[in-house]
Amino acid sequence: MAAIGVHFGYTCACVAIFKDGRAEVVANDAGDRVTPAVVAYRDTEQIVGIAAKQGRVRNAANTVVKVKQVLGRSFEDPEVQTHKAESKCPVVNKGEKPVYEMTGEMTRHVAPQDVAKLILHKMKETAQSALGADVTEAVITVPFEFAHAQKAALRAAAEAAGFRVLRLIHEPAAALLAYGIGQDCPSGKRYTLLLLLVYELQVEHRTGLPLWEEVHTSPSSCV
């Protein structure tokens, strides 16, 4: 089974598979190739994607958007404080970490990592629906500026969603691979990264930052 490529963005997420000899960004259950990175919480369920975005006006206080902005950060981080000021869903301090405060029959706190897990699990389901088989291995993109704690939080969220993360790679590096430089592995696995070429790339050129950083290498990796 081929490894899938996952892009988990600030506003949207998408997933690519390798099928019939080519990489393909697959559509979700609504027929869209990108899924809003939005999660809505109700007393008895969590809603991910389009339905969560559409219901945001009615359920703004319990709807999380742009969770990637606070993933793996401390509560006092300036990015978290910016997110806190902009978020309709309350962000509070719990153990020096930001958590979302959900209201309803009872108040509960949700960690950003748990929100990310739901979005990544949605991507897993989307890929499985397209392939008609279970998916466990994934390559996930990360921004240039992600620190170790942010990468670790994203990896943990992906593993909680049921993925075995083969590698985290920088978004611009993934784009370069997509320009015909994506390669077959000796093990027969392929890193499917074409999605970054067309969807949600948002490459930022930052002076002094490396073009490529190999965050993790598994024994079966080949890039």
C-alpha positions in Angstrom: 0.0 0.0 0.0 1.3 3.5 -0.9 1.9 6.1 1.8 -0.4 9.0 1.5 0.5 12.7 1.5 -1.3 15.0 4.0 -1.3 18.8 4.0 -2.8 20.1 7.3 -3.1 23.9 6.7 -4.3 26.8 8.8 -7.6 27.0 7.1 -7.9 23.8 5.0 -6.5 20.3 4.8 -6.2 17.9 1.9 -4.8 14.5 1.1 -3.2 12.8 -1.9 -2.9 9.2 -2.8 -1.0 7.3 -5.5 -3.4 5.5 -7.8 -3.2 4.1 -11.3 0.3 5.3 -11.8 -0.2 8.9 -10.7 -0.7 11.1 -7.6 -4.2 12.4 -7.1 -5.6 14.9 -4.6 -8.8 13.1 -3.6 -12.2 14.5 -2.9 -14.0 14.3 0.4 -17.5 13.0 1.0 -18.9 16.3 -0.2 -16.9 16.2 -3.5 -14.4 18.9 -2.6 -10.7 18.3 -2.8 -10.0 20.5 0.2 -11.6 20.2 3.6 -12.0 23.1 5.9 -9.8 22.7 9.0 -12.7 23.5 11.2 -14.1 21.4 14.1 -17.4 22.1 15.9 -18.2 20.6 19.2 -21.7 19.7 20.4 -22.7 18.0 23.6 -22.7 14.5 22.0 -20.7 14.8 18.9 -17.8 16.5 17.0 -18.3 17.7 13.5 -15.3 18.2 11.1 -15.0 20.1 7.8 -17.7 21.6 5.7 -20.6 21.0 8.1 -18.6 22.6 10.9 -17.8 25.6 8.8 -21.4 26.1 7.7 -22.7 25.9 11.3 -20.1 28.3 12.6 -22.4 31.3 12.9 -24.9 29.3 15.0 -22.2 27.6 17.1 -19.3 30.0 17.1 -18.4 29.6 20.7 -17.8 25.9 20.3 -16.2 25.9 16.8 -12.4 25.8 16.4 -10.7 27.3 13.4 -6.9 27.8 12.6 -5.9 25.3 15.4 -2.5 24.9 13.6 -1.7 28.4 14.8 -1.5 27.3 18.5 -0.5 23.7 18.1 2.5 22.9 20.3 2.8 26.4 21.7 2.7 27.8 25.3 -0.1 29.9 26.4 2.1 33.0 26.6 3.4 32.6 23.0 2.5 35.7 20.9 0.9 33.6 18.3 -1.4 32.1 20.9 -2.3 35.5 22.2 -3.2 36.6 18.7 -5.3 33.5 18.1 -7.0 34.0 21.5 -8.0 37.6 20.5 -9.3 36.5 17.1 -11.1 33.2 18.1 -14.8 33.1 18.8 -14.2 30.0 20.8 -12.6 30.9 24.2 -9.0 30.0 24.6 -7.9 29.7 28.2 -4.7 28.8 30.1 -4.4 25.3 31.6 -1.0 24.3 32.9 0.6 27.0 30.8 -0.9 25.5 27.6 -3.7 26.9 25.6 -7.0 24.9 25.6 -10.4 25.6 24.1 -13.3 26.1 26.5 -16.5 24.5 25.2 -19.8 25.3 26.7 -23.1 23.4 26.7 -24.7 21.1 29.2 -21.3 21.2 30.9 -18.1 23.1 30.4 -15.1 21.1 29.0 -11.6 21.8 27.8 -10.2 20.6 24.5 -6.5 20.6 23.7 -5.4 21.9 20.3 -3.8 18.5 19.7 -7.1 16.8 20.1 -8.7 19.2 17.5 -5.9 18.4 15.1 -6.4 14.7 15.6 -10.0 15.0 14.4 -9.0 16.8 11.3 -6.2 14.3 10.5 -8.6 11.4 11.1 -11.0 13.0 8.6 -8.1 13.0 6.1 -7.5 9.4 6.8 -11.1 8.5 6.1 -11.0 10.5 2.9 -8.0 8.5 1.7 -9.4 5.2 2.7 -12.6 5.9 0.9 -10.7 6.7 -2.3 -8.4 3.6 -2.0 -11.0 1.2 -0.7 -8.5 0.0 1.9 -7.1 0.9 5.3 -4.4 3.6 5.3 -1.8 3.8 8.1 1.4 5.4 6.6 1.6 9.1 5.8 4.0 11.9 5.0 2.8 15.2 6.5 4.0 18.6 5.6 5.0 21.3 8.1 5.8 25.0 7.7 9.4 26.3 7.7 8.9 28.1 11.0 7.6 25.1 13.0 9.7 24.5 16.1 10.4 21.1 17.5 7.5 21.3 20.0 5.1 22.1 17.2 6.4 19.2 15.0 6.1 16.9 18.0 2.5 17.9 18.7 1.5 17.4 15.0 3.2 14.0 14.9 1.4 13.0 18.2 -2.0 14.2 16.8 -1.4 12.2 13.6 -0.5 9.1 15.5 -3.6 9.5 17.7 -5.6 9.7 14.5 -4.2 6.3 13.4 -1.3 7.2 11.2 2.3 5.9 11.3 4.2 9.0 10.3 6.9 8.1 7.9 8.2 11.6 7.7 7.5 15.3 8.3 8.9 17.5 5.6 8.9 21.3 4.9 6.2 22.5 2.6 8.6 24.1 0.0 10.6 20.8 -0.2 7.4 18.9 -0.8 6.6 21.3 -3.7 10.0 20.6 -5.2 9.4 16.9 -5.0 6.1 17.3 -6.7 7.8 18.8 -9.8 8.6 15.4 -11.1 11.2 14.8 -8.3 8.9 12.5 -6.2 10.6 9.2 -6.3 9.9 5.5 -6.0 11.3 3.9 -2.9 13.3 0.6 -3.1 10.6 -0.8 -0.7 7.9 -0.1 -3.3 6.4 2.7 -1.3 5.9 6.2 -2.8 5.7 9.5 -1.0 2.7 11.1 -2.6 3.2 14.9 -2.4 1.6 16.3 -5.5 -1.2 17.9 -3.4 1.2 20.7 -2.3 1.7 21.8 -5.9 -1.9 22.7 -6.4 -3.6 23.0 -3.1 -2.9 25.2 -0.1 0.9 25.6 -0.7 1.4 29.1 0.8 5.2 28.9 0.6 6.9 31.6 2.6 10.5 32.5 1.6 12.2 33.3 4.9 15.8 34.5 5.0 18.1 32.2 6.8 15.8 29.2 6.9 16.9 25.9 5.3 15.0 24.7 2.2 15.0 21.1 3.5 15.0 19.7 6.9 14.7 16.0 7.4 12.7 15.8 10.6 12.3 12.1 10.8 13.7 9.2 8.8 12.1 5.7 8.9 14.0 2.6 7.8 11.8 2.4 4.7 12.3 6.0 3.6 14.2 6.8 0.4 14.1 10.6 -0.1 
